[in-house]
């Protein structure tokens, strides 16, 4: 059976129309991939596997007892499933049930200290703003996004949702002189204001930045239990750490208010949420997205999904080719057809899974250059009849680039700097 194909030009024109439409409410959901693909190799939050190796190494240096406990937990979990999330989940689970006993050489207090140690190293690894040179700020991929935000003349300013803790979006928005609202009010010890998050119409002209898993610098003020922002209190930051407790934690303020904001956004007519760098690994967010799409009259999610990984045989595979892939299943079964997934080599659009393939060779006068979003495969040597370049056969297959956050921001930046194309398309 022939595999269905999707021509990327057709859908990039759709994205372009969405980006320039005044009627659309545009939101972005960015995950860990946006803290990895920063465009500056020395300033990035490591991916899960690298983060796990670094944190385990640091924890082992802290204490031989911790080293023994972590190695025993790794053996219990198995190397294939062991990572920072499964490690923290195991620590928290053992701490919850241990009572007065001992496990892995630790009592309840020992597990609490080990969890604090691991979380402290998570905070250190995401504090990449400390290594960012002032001259590199404008080179951040996030700054290219900010450039698009500042130049796009929109009736509804963009809303940016992120699960990341770092300050890269704040640095980029402030570097571009873009006023934004993040749910806090005040200047000495800014406090989180959930009422203002519910009623964003009070700030109609401001870009919104919602940090759904908390942020570096967020802490509790014990006197009134308020959530405040204090950049000198990073050691006491309140974050939703990667563990099985994410779902329960997300039901507390301020997180529940921020997730509710995502749902409210998606239930508006003509709302479009573009995700990038988000692997849909957080079920407490995925469930709310799916529910909101089913309730929303005319909203849509475009998931730019970086689905490439190495399997156990070190072979490169693409997640969307697996019919049980959770993002593919979400787009085909769980969202009433209101979610499209654009992977690297394949896509699910209108409920149909297929591979990216140009149906005709690109022309030089196309309004959006194809190399801004698609990397064609080299032509295949062939003696067969058909479309040929010299002695080679053109296939039209290739790699869709925008699931890479760095490539997405370059694409947006390119649109924002081609004023003629941008304005003419807008007036069409």
N, C-alpha and C positions, 0 to 999 in steps of 0.2 A: 504494500500500500504506500502510495506517494505521501510524503510528509507535507502538511499544509505550509505555505510560506507567507511571510509578512514583509512587505517592502518598507524599509525604514524611512524612505523619503515621504511616504504617505503619512506616517505617524509623526514625523518631526514637524511637518507642516501643521498638524493638529496641535502639537505642543506650542509651536510658535504663535498660533492664533490664540491659544489660551493665555500665553504670557503677555500678549499685547491687548487683550480684551479688557475694557473698563468694567464690564459687567461681571467678570469672574472674580471670585474671592480666592486668592491663591495662598496656600499654606505649604510649608516644607516640613518634613520630619526627617531629621538627620540623626544617624546613630554613630557607632564607634568608627565606621569607615571614614567619617569626616574628620576625625581626630587622628587618623592614620595617614590619609592621603592629603596632607597639608600643603604639599608642594615644596616643603623645606625638609630635606631628609633628617637634619639634626633636631628638628622640632616636631615630634609626632608621639602620640600615645601608642605603645606597642600593641600589636594584635594579641589575641588571647593566649596563643601558644608561647609567644615570646614573653608576654607579661607573666605567665605562670612560671616559666624558667627563672626569670629575674627575681620574682617574689620568693620562690622556694629557696633560692640561693641566699637571699638576704635573711630569711627566717632561720635558715640553718646556721648562719653566722651568729644569730642572737643567742642561741641556747642549744646545747646538745639534747636536752629533753624535748625541745620543739622539733629538732631535726628527726629524732626517733619517732615522735608522734606523726609527723608529716609523712615520713617514709612508710609507716604502718598504714596510714590512711590511703596512701597511693596504692599500696598492695591490695587493700580492701576494694578500692574503686576499680583498679585495673588501669594500665597505662593508656589504653585507648580512650577511656572516658575521663581520665584525670585532667583537670584544668582548674583555674582559679575559682570558677563557679562551683564545681563539684567539691573542691577542697573546703571552701567556706560553708557550703551547705552541710557537709559532713561534720564540720566543727560545731556549727550551730545546732544540728540535730543531736549530737552526742551531749552537748552542754544542756539541752532541754530535758534529757531523760536520765542523766547520770545520777541525780540525787546525791547521796553521800558516798557513792562508790568511786572507782577509778577505772579509766579506760585509756589505752595507749600511753600509760604512764602519767596521765593528767587527771586531776579532779575538776569539779565544776569551775573553780576559780582559775585553774590552769587553762582550761578551754577558753574562758572569757579573755584571759591575757593573750592567748595565742590568736584569737579572733581580732583583738585590738592590734596586735602586731601585724597581722596580714593586712588589715584595713589601712593601717598607717602607711604601709608600703604601696598600697593602691593609690592613696592620696599623693605620695611622692611621685609616682610614675605619671599621674595625670597633671601634675603641676608643671606643665611644659612651658608655661608663660615665663618661668624663671630663667629658661635658657634662650628665650627668643630675643634676638638682637633688635634694637630699634630700627635698623635699616632693613630688617627682614619683614617688618610688619606689612608693608605694602605688597610683598611677594607672596603672602599667604593666599592659599586658595579661597579662604573665607573673605579676603579683601576683594577678590574678583566678584564674589557674590554680592558684597556690599556695594560695589560699583554699579551692578545691575539694579539693586534695590534703590539706590539714590537717583538713577537716571530714568527709571521706569515711572512714567507719570500715570499714577493709578488712583482711581476713586477709593479703592480699598487697599490700604498698605498691606504688605505681606505679613503673614504670621509665621514665625519660625519656632517649631517645636524641636527639642533635642533631648536625647537621653544622656548626653555627655556632661561631665562635671567641669571640664576645663573652661578657660576664659577666652577661647579663640574667637567665638562669635562676638563677644563684648569688645575685644580688641579691634576686630575688623569694623564693627558698626561705629564705634567711637572714633576710629582712625579716619573714617569717611565723613565724620560730622553728622551722622544720622541719629536724630532723636528717637529713642525707643522706650517702651514700657515693659518691665519684666515682673510686675506684680508687687514691687516694693515701693514704699513711699518714705520720704524723709531724707536727711543728709548726714546727721551725726551717727545714728545707728538705724539705718533704714529698716523698716519693718514690713513683713509680708502682709498684704491687704487682700484677703480672699474676696471681699465684696467688689473690689475694683476688677478682679479677674473675671468675675461673673458679668460685670457690666462694662465691657470694653468700649461701648459706644461713647463713654465719657472721654475717651482718648482716640477720637476717630482718625486723626491724621498721623498717629505714631505707629511705627513698626512695632510688632509685639515679639518678644523673645520669651519663650516658655521652657524652663529647664525641668523636665518632667521627673527626673531622678535626683533633683537637688543640684547643688553646685558647691564648688570650693567656696569657702567663706560664709556659707549659711550655718547658723548656729542658733541654739535656744537661749533666750534670756530668761534665766531661772526665776527672776522676780515676778514676771507675769506670764511665763511660758510662751512668750511671743517668739516667732521665728524672725531673726534679724540677720542683717548682712554685716559681717565684720571680717575684713580681709586678713586681719592679723590672727584670726582664730581658726586657721585651717586644721589644726590638730583636733578640733572639736566639731568639725564639719558634720552636718547631718546629710547623709547621702543614702540612696537606696543601693546598697552594695550588691554585687552579683552573687546571690545565693537564693535558696528556695524560699526565703522569707520575703522576696520581692513583692509577691501578690498581697500578703498581709500588710506590709509596710505601705503599699500604694493606696490603701484604704484610709490612710491617716492624712490630716492636713500637714503640709500644704499640698501634698501630692495628689490627693483626691480632687482638689479644686483644679489642678492643672490638667489632669486627665479628663475631668468634666469639660474643661475648656476645649480640648481636642474634639470631644463628642459634639459639643455645641457647634463648633466650626463645621464639622462634617454634616450636620443636619440642616445647614443653610442651603437654600437653592443656589445652584451654580457655583458651589464650592469645589475646588480641586486641590487635593493634597498630593504633593509630589514627594516621594520618599527616596532617600539616597544614603548609602552607608549604613542602612538599617537592615538587619538580617531577619527581622521578624522573630527574634529569639525571646521576646518578652510577651508571654501569653496574656498578661494582665492588660497590655496595650492592644494586642491583636484582637482580643475579644470585644473590646470597646469600639475598635475601628469597624469590625464586621457588623456589630449591632447598629452602629450609627449609620452605616451605608444602607442597611436594610430599611432604616427609618427615614433617611434623607430623601427628599423628593427628587433631586436632580444633582446630587453630588457624585464625585468620582475620585478614585485613588489611582495614581500612576506610580507604580513601584519600580524604581530603577534598581534592579536587583543584581548585585555582584555575586553570581552563583558559581564561580569557579573555585575548585579546591582540589587537593590531592587525596586520592583514596589510599587504602591500606597498602596497595602495591606501588605507591608513589606515581600513579598514573593521573593525569589531569582529567577531571570530569566536570560536567556542568549540572548543577542541581536541578534545573528545570526539566532535564531529560527523564528524571525520576517522577513517575506519575503520583507517587506518594509524598513528594516534596511539599512541605506545609504551605509555602507561599503559592505554589501552583494550585494546590487543593483549595486554598482560600479564594483564589481568583475564579476558579471554575465551579465551586460548589457553595461557598459560604458568604458571598457578598452580592447576590442577585445580579451578577454581571456588571457591577459598578466598580470593579477593580481590574486594572490591566497590569500585567507584569512584563517589564522589558528587561530581559536578561542579556548576557553577553553574546550568546549565539542563538538564543531562542526567545520566544515571547508567548504570552497568553493574552490574547486580545479578543474581546467579545466571546469569551469562553472557549476560544479555539487555540490549542497549542500548535505552534509551528516554528520553523527556523527563519532567521532573518535572511532575506535574499532579495537583491535588486532585480526587478523584472526587466530592466533595460539599462544599457550603459549610461552613466551620468553625462550630462551635457555641461559645457563650460559656462552657460548663462543661467544656471540654476541659482535662485535667489539666496539660498543658504548652501555654502560649500559643503560637499558631502564629507570632506575630511575633517570637518568640525564635529561630526557625530558618528562616523562609520569608517572602519578600516577594512577595505576590501582585501580578500585573499588574493594572493598572486594567481595569475592565470595558469591553468593546468596544461602541460604539454599533451597534445592529442592529435590523432589522425582522423578523428571522427568529424562528420559534418556538423554544422551548427554555427553559432557565433564564434568568431575567432579573432585573435590579435596575432597577426603573422601566422606562426605555426602553433599558437596556443589557443586553448578554449577558455573563453570568459564564462565564469560561473555565476557571478553576482553575489556569491556568499561572502560573509565577512563577520566582523566583530563590532557590535554596537558599543560605543565608547562611554555613553553617559552614565552607566551604573558606577563608574569611577568618579568620586566626588571632585577630584581635581579636574577631570575632563568636563564634568557638568558645569563647573564654575567658569572654565575657559569658554565653553559654549555660550553661557549667559553673558559673559564679559564681551564676547564677540558680537552678540546681538546689540548690546548697549552701546557699542562704539561704531556700529554701522547705521548711522542716523537715517540715511536715505532709505535703506531697506526697511528699517524699523518703522519710520513714519509713513512710508507709502503703503506698507502692509496694514498699518493701523487705520488708514483712511479708506482702505478698500471695502 
